[in-house]
């Protein structure tokens, strides 16, 4: 199985560096049962090249005492890859790019093993 967990800041920082306007969420729906909460939302932003960045997200969050203790996020990797390839990053974020590329490779591996 190809799965890797990343702390939220480590995953989000290199995305934010490519944006001139950060992602603004628009909630489509929120669903809860027991300790599981699922949020389906659209995110829109403006990239540093002036083009729009839009994506759809689905977050699965495990709650305990009113706090998120675990989260799994799904999103459109084609949209993210387009943003990633268009906008250059600093050397520090370049290291994060390597981690994201590893994550996307592992995610693709997991998807193929699960769906094919």
C-alpha positions as a Markdown table, in Angstrom:
| # | Residue | x | y | z |
|---|---|---|---|---|
| 1 | Unk | 0.0 | 0.0 | 0.0 |
| 2 | Unk | 1.3 | 3.4 | -0.9 |
| 3 | Unk | 0.2 | 5.9 | 1.8 |
| 4 | Unk | 2.1 | 8.7 | 3.4 |
| 5 | Unk | 0.9 | 11.3 | 5.9 |
| 6 | Unk | 2.1 | 14.9 | 5.9 |
| 7 | Unk | 1.5 | 17.5 | 8.6 |
| 8 | Unk | -0.9 | 20.2 | 7.2 |
| 9 | Unk | 1.6 | 23.0 | 7.1 |
| 10 | Unk | 4.1 | 20.9 | 5.2 |
| 11 | Unk | 1.5 | 20.1 | 2.6 |
| 12 | Unk | -0.2 | 23.6 | 2.4 |
| 13 | Unk | 2.9 | 25.9 | 2.5 |
| 14 | Unk | 4.2 | 25.1 | -1.0 |
| 15 | Unk | 0.7 | 25.6 | -2.4 |
| 16 | Unk | 0.2 | 29.0 | -0.7 |
| 17 | Unk | 3.6 | 30.1 | -2.0 |
| 18 | Unk | 2.3 | 29.8 | -5.5 |
| 19 | Unk | -0.8 | 31.9 | -4.8 |
| 20 | Unk | -1.2 | 35.7 | -4.7 |
| 21 | Unk | -4.6 | 35.3 | -3.1 |
| 22 | Unk | -5.0 | 32.3 | -0.7 |
| 23 | Unk | -7.7 | 29.7 | -1.2 |
| 24 | Unk | -11.2 | 30.8 | -0.2 |
| 25 | Unk | -13.5 | 27.9 | 0.7 |
| 26 | Unk | -17.1 | 27.5 | -0.3 |
| 27 | Unk | -18.8 | 24.7 | 1.6 |
| 28 | Unk | -21.0 | 22.4 | -0.4 |
| 29 | Unk | -22.0 | 20.1 | 2.5 |
| 30 | Unk | -21.0 | 18.8 | 5.8 |
| 31 | Unk | -21.9 | 15.4 | 7.1 |
| 32 | Unk | -21.4 | 13.8 | 10.5 |
| 33 | Unk | -21.9 | 10.4 | 12.1 |
| 34 | Unk | -20.3 | 9.4 | 15.4 |
| 35 | Unk | -16.8 | 10.8 | 15.5 |
| 36 | Unk | -16.5 | 11.2 | 11.7 |
| 37 | Unk | -17.1 | 14.5 | 10.0 |
| 38 | Unk | -16.9 | 14.9 | 6.2 |
| 39 | Unk | -16.7 | 18.3 | 4.6 |
| 40 | Unk | -17.2 | 18.7 | 0.8 |
| 41 | Unk | -16.0 | 22.1 | -0.4 |
| 42 | Unk | -14.8 | 24.1 | -3.4 |
| 43 | Unk | -11.7 | 26.3 | -3.1 |
| 44 | Unk | -10.9 | 29.3 | -5.3 |
| 45 | Unk | -7.7 | 31.4 | -5.4 |
| 46 | Unk | -5.5 | 33.4 | -7.7 |
| 47 | Unk | -2.1 | 32.1 | -8.7 |
| 48 | Unk | 0.9 | 34.3 | -8.8 |
| 49 | Unk | 0.7 | 34.3 | -12.6 |
| 50 | Unk | -2.8 | 35.9 | -12.3 |
| 51 | Unk | -4.7 | 32.8 | -13.4 |
| 52 | Unk | -7.4 | 31.3 | -11.3 |
| 53 | Unk | -6.8 | 28.2 | -9.2 |
| 54 | Unk | -10.0 | 26.2 | -8.4 |
| 55 | Unk | -10.2 | 22.8 | -6.8 |
| 56 | Unk | -12.8 | 20.6 | -5.1 |
| 57 | Unk | -11.9 | 19.1 | -1.7 |
| 58 | Unk | -13.3 | 16.3 | 0.5 |
| 59 | Unk | -12.0 | 16.2 | 4.0 |
| 60 | Unk | -12.7 | 13.2 | 6.3 |
| 61 | Unk | -12.0 | 14.2 | 9.9 |
| 62 | Unk | -12.0 | 12.1 | 13.0 |
| 63 | Unk | -13.1 | 14.2 | 16.0 |
| 64 | Unk | -12.3 | 13.8 | 19.7 |
| 65 | Unk | -13.5 | 16.2 | 22.4 |
| 66 | Unk | -14.4 | 18.8 | 19.8 |
| 67 | Unk | -11.0 | 18.7 | 18.1 |
| 68 | Unk | -9.8 | 17.1 | 14.8 |
| 69 | Unk | -7.4 | 14.3 | 15.7 |
| 70 | Unk | -7.0 | 12.8 | 12.2 |
| 71 | Unk | -7.8 | 14.1 | 8.8 |
| 72 | Unk | -7.7 | 12.6 | 5.3 |
| 73 | Unk | -8.1 | 15.0 | 2.3 |
| 74 | Unk | -9.0 | 14.3 | -1.3 |
| 75 | Unk | -8.7 | 16.8 | -4.1 |
| 76 | Unk | -8.2 | 17.1 | -7.9 |
| 77 | Unk | -4.5 | 16.3 | -8.5 |
| 78 | Unk | -4.7 | 17.5 | -12.1 |
| 79 | Unk | -5.6 | 21.1 | -10.9 |
| 80 | Unk | -2.8 | 21.0 | -8.3 |
| 81 | Unk | -0.3 | 19.6 | -10.8 |
| 82 | Unk | -1.1 | 22.4 | -13.3 |
| 83 | Unk | -0.5 | 25.0 | -10.6 |
| 84 | Unk | 2.6 | 23.3 | -9.4 |
| 85 | Unk | 4.1 | 23.2 | -12.9 |
| 86 | Unk | 3.2 | 26.8 | -13.9 |
| 87 | Unk | 4.5 | 28.7 | -10.8 |
| 88 | Unk | 8.2 | 28.5 | -9.8 |
| 89 | Unk | 9.1 | 28.3 | -6.1 |
| 90 | Unk | 12.0 | 29.3 | -3.8 |
| 91 | Unk | 14.7 | 26.9 | -2.9 |
| 92 | Unk | 13.1 | 26.1 | 0.5 |
| 93 | Unk | 9.8 | 25.3 | -1.1 |
| 94 | Unk | 11.6 | 23.3 | -3.8 |
| 95 | Unk | 12.4 | 20.7 | -1.0 |
| 96 | Unk | 8.7 | 20.7 | -0.2 |
| 97 | Unk | 8.0 | 20.1 | -3.9 |
| 98 | Unk | 10.0 | 16.9 | -3.7 |
| 99 | Unk | 7.9 | 15.7 | -0.8 |
| 100 | Unk | 4.6 | 16.6 | -2.6 |
| 101 | Unk | 5.8 | 14.8 | -5.8 |
| 102 | Unk | 6.6 | 11.8 | -3.6 |
| 103 | Unk | 3.2 | 12.0 | -2.0 |
| 104 | Unk | 1.5 | 12.2 | -5.5 |
| 105 | Unk | 3.5 | 9.3 | -6.7 |
| 106 | Unk | 2.5 | 7.2 | -3.7 |
| 107 | Unk | -1.1 | 8.3 | -4.0 |
| 108 | Unk | -1.1 | 7.2 | -7.7 |
| 109 | Unk | 0.4 | 3.9 | -6.7 |
| 110 | Unk | -2.3 | 3.3 | -4.1 |
| 111 | Unk | -5.0 | 4.4 | -6.6 |
| 112 | Unk | -3.8 | 1.9 | -9.2 |
| 113 | Unk | -3.6 | -0.9 | -6.6 |
| 114 | Unk | -7.1 | -0.1 | -5.3 |
| 115 | Unk | -9.0 | 0.6 | -8.5 |
| 116 | Unk | -7.3 | -1.5 | -11.2 |
